Amino acid sequence: MTHTINLTTETPVIHVKAYGGIKISGSDQSEVQCRIDAPQLATLVEENGHVYITANASCDLSIPVSSSIELERGMGSVSINNVNGKINIEKVLGNLVLSDVGPTRIEKVGGNFSIQNVDGDVRIEKVGATVVVENVGSFHCEKAGGSCYVKDVRGDFQLLKIGGKFLGQRISGKTQVEKVGGSFNAGHLNLTDDLKAGGSIHLSGFEFDDQINMKAGGSIDLELGDELKDGVFDLKSGAFEIHIKLGDDDLKIHDGIYTYNLGEGGPNLSGAAGGAISLRHISEPEVDLVGDLSKHFTHEESVFSELIQEQVESATRLAEAKIRAAELRLEQIRDQVDKHRGFNIDIDPDIHIPTSPQSPPVPPVNRPVGKKGASDEERLMILKMLEDKLITVDEAETLFKALDD
């Protein structure tokens, strides 16, 4: 089933609440389409260039390419493709995959996060699992619980804390990665801050500011290119093994501490490793450190997303059952009134029953299973009928007695 809204504006703002998985893609059509198996589980409303969508089950959403997106929540996995407007996302509990989108702001992603082909800035606060970044303008993230794979960032890159390993390559701007739970392996970047890794550190063809500190639980392997013609390296190896092979120097130092001068003065790098430390010329040709990232940009429903879907469907069935039970109970009350009066109040058109023109609808009745006697809702319903002069005092007493039996 497909819901369709024809739009009067070329740059709509799409507001989305998704309680299952959702795939959003841009199209050249001036309309919004929502494809969903159960049509009653989705609502679409347009107002002054804004489209409000609530999807209570997994669905596919097609919107104009020039749209902007305000995603309040995604309870399952979410993918957005080919949307040029701004993307603002508050929370996604599953995986989030973005491709060919505009500038992006995200608060939290519970699963994996992948983004590629963004001309502008990408900012995200927290990712629960893996982060994959390819071909973006700039990137900023506070924290990632898993590993991080980065390739081709045209501007600055900042990821302050990573629970897993880091693989990065070709970051043109300044790079700030402060704490890495696993290993750190990167090439062709400019480090601007201290770096600490629980595993090993491997850097090739890199630059750094005037002074930087590196600490690795494992080894430190630094491949130096033409970017570094001068520099001072203060090295400390917990394995008492330092190997330097640069120019005419081929040194093997079996001591825990050594200072090596590359040229005259220059920036200072202080490196401390639990394992061995090596300084050498950069490998030729350039090694592809990150590899092919295409597998990270497919929409896959997480187990959590499927669980949410099952819970939504179960809650919907339960709500429908409660509504039906309330309707049946209301029919029983009407039958009691009919028996007492001797006529049917629903189908006799010749009998006039005075009513209050602004009376609110009678609330549904919900009696706990196994409970005897009138429930509070039933008593309020009878009192309301009495107040609105739908029944007399004697009829109300009769109903109370009947319900207490």
PEHULIN-V111635 format. One record per residue. N is the residue number from 1. RES is the residue in one small letter. NEAR is the number of other C-alpha atoms within 10 Angstrom. Layout:
{{N RES NEAR} {N RES NEAR}}
This chain:
{{1 m 10} {2 t 15} {3 h 14} {4 t 14} {5 i 15} {6 n 11} {7 l 19} {8 t 12} {9 t 14} {10 e 15} {11 t 18} {12 p 25} {13 v 23} {14 i 20} {15 h 21} {16 v 20} {17 k 18} {18 a 23} {19 y 24} {20 g 28} {21 g 30} {22 i 29} {23 k 19} {24 i 20} {25 s 19} {26 g 20} {27 s 17} {28 d 11} {29 q 14} {30 s 19} {31 e 17} {32 v 23} {33 q 19} {34 c 24} {35 r 18} {36 i 20} {37 d 14} {38 a 14} {39 p 16} {40 q 11} {41 l 17} {42 a 21} {43 t 13} {44 l 17} {45 v 11} {46 e 18} {47 e 8} {48 n 10} {49 g 14} {50 h 18} {51 v 18} {52 y 16} {53 i 20} {54 t 15} {55 a 25} {56 n 24} {57 a 25} {58 s 27} {59 c 22} {60 d 17} {61 l 21} {62 s 21} {63 i 27} {64 p 26} {65 v 21} {66 s 21} {67 s 23} {68 s 23} {69 i 25} {70 e 17} {71 l 20} {72 e 15} {73 r 19} {74 g 25} {75 m 27} {76 g 29} {77 s 30} {78 v 28} {79 s 22} {80 i 22} {81 n 19} {82 n 20} {83 v 24} {84 n 20} {85 g 19} {86 k 18} {87 i 22} {88 n 19} {89 i 21} {90 e 16} {91 k 18} {92 v 26} {93 l 25} {94 g 27} {95 n 28} {96 l 29} {97 v 21} {98 l 25} {99 s 19} {100 d 18} {101 v 26} {102 g 23} {103 p 19} {104 t 20} {105 r 18} {106 i 19} {107 e 16} {108 k 20} {109 v 25} {110 g 22} {111 g 22} {112 n 24} {113 f 28} {114 s 22} {115 i 25} {116 q 24} {117 n 18} {118 v 23} {119 d 17} {120 g 16} {121 d 16} {122 v 21} {123 r 17} {124 i 22} {125 e 16} {126 k 20} {127 v 26} {128 g 19} {129 a 21} {130 t 22} {131 v 25} {132 v 20} {133 v 24} {134 e 21} {135 n 18} {136 v 26} {137 g 21} {138 s 24} {139 f 22} {140 h 17} {141 c 21} {142 e 16} {143 k 21} {144 a 27} {145 g 19} {146 g 21} {147 s 20} {148 c 24} {149 y 22} {150 v 27} {151 k 24} {152 d 18} {153 v 27} {154 r 19} {155 g 16} {156 d 19} {157 f 25} {158 q 19} {159 l 22} {160 l 16} {161 k 20} {162 i 26} {163 g 20} {164 g 21} {165 k 20} {166 f 23} {167 l 19} {168 g 25} {169 q 24} {170 r 19} {171 i 25} {172 s 17} {173 g 18} {174 k 20} {175 t 21} {176 q 20} {177 v 22} {178 e 18} {179 k 20} {180 v 27} {181 g 19} {182 g 22} {183 s 22} {184 f 25} {185 n 19} {186 a 24} {187 g 25} {188 h 18} {189 l 24} {190 n 21} {191 l 20} {192 t 19} {193 d 17} {194 d 18} {195 l 20} {196 k 24} {197 a 27} {198 g 19} {199 g 21} {200 s 24} {201 i 27} {202 h 18} {203 l 21} {204 s 23} {205 g 22} {206 f 21} {207 e 21} {208 f 20} {209 d 15} {210 d 11} {211 q 15} {212 i 17} {213 n 14} {214 m 18} {215 k 22} {216 a 25} {217 g 19} {218 g 22} {219 s 24} {220 i 28} {221 d 20} {222 l 20} {223 e 18} {224 l 19} {225 g 16} {226 d 11} {227 e 12} {228 l 15} {229 k 12} {230 d 15} {231 g 19} {232 v 18} {233 f 18} {234 d 16} {235 l 20} {236 k 24} {237 s 25} {238 g 18} {239 a 16} {240 f 17} {241 e 20} {242 i 24} {243 h 17} {244 i 17} {245 k 14} {246 l 15} {247 g 9} {248 d 6} {249 d 10} {250 d 12} {251 l 13} {252 k 12} {253 i 15} {254 h 14} {255 d 13} {256 g 17} {257 i 16} {258 y 15} {259 t 12} {260 y 13} {261 n 13} {262 l 16} {263 g 11} {264 e 10} {265 g 11} {266 g 16} {267 p 17} {268 n 18} {269 l 21} {270 s 16} {271 g 21} {272 a 24} {273 a 26} {274 g 19} {275 g 19} {276 a 21} {277 i 29} {278 s 19} {279 l 20} {280 r 18} {281 h 16} {282 i 19} {283 s 12} {284 e 6} {285 p 6} {286 e 11} {287 v 12} {288 d 12} {289 l 17} {290 v 17} {291 g 13} {292 d 9} {293 l 15} {294 s 9} {295 k 7} {296 h 18} {297 f 17} {298 t 13} {299 h 18} {300 e 17} {301 e 17} {302 s 17} {303 v 12} {304 f 19} {305 s 24} {306 e 19} {307 l 13} {308 i 22} {309 q 20} {310 e 14} {311 q 14} {312 v 17} {313 e 14} {314 s 12} {315 a 12} {316 t 14} {317 r 12} {318 l 12} {319 a 12} {320 e 12} {321 a 12} {322 k 15} {323 i 15} {324 r 13} {325 a 16} {326 a 17} {327 e 15} {328 l 14} {329 r 17} {330 l 18} {331 e 12} {332 q 13} {333 i 17} {334 r 16} {335 d 15} {336 q 17} {337 v 20} {338 d 14} {339 k 10} {340 h 13} {341 r 12} {342 g 9} {343 f 13} {344 n 14} {345 i 16} {346 d 9} {347 i 8} {348 d 9} {349 p 8} {350 d 6} {351 i 11} {352 h 8} {353 i 11} {354 p 10} {355 t 12} {356 s 11} {357 p 7} {358 q 7} {359 s 11} {360 p 8} {361 p 8} {362 v 14} {363 p 13} {364 p 18} {365 v 21} {366 n 16} {367 r 17} {368 p 8} {369 v 6} {370 g 6} {371 k 8} {372 k 11} {373 g 15} {374 a 17} {375 s 16} {376 d 11} {377 e 15} {378 e 23} {379 r 17} {380 l 15} {381 m 19} {382 i 20} {383 l 17} {384 k 18} {385 m 17} {386 l 16} {387 e 15} {388 d 17} {389 k 14} {390 l 18} {391 i 19} {392 t 13} {393 v 12} {394 d 11} {395 e 17} {396 a 18} {397 e 11} {398 t 14} {399 l 21} {400 f 17} {401 k 12} {402 a 13} {403 l 16} {404 d 10} {405 d 8}}
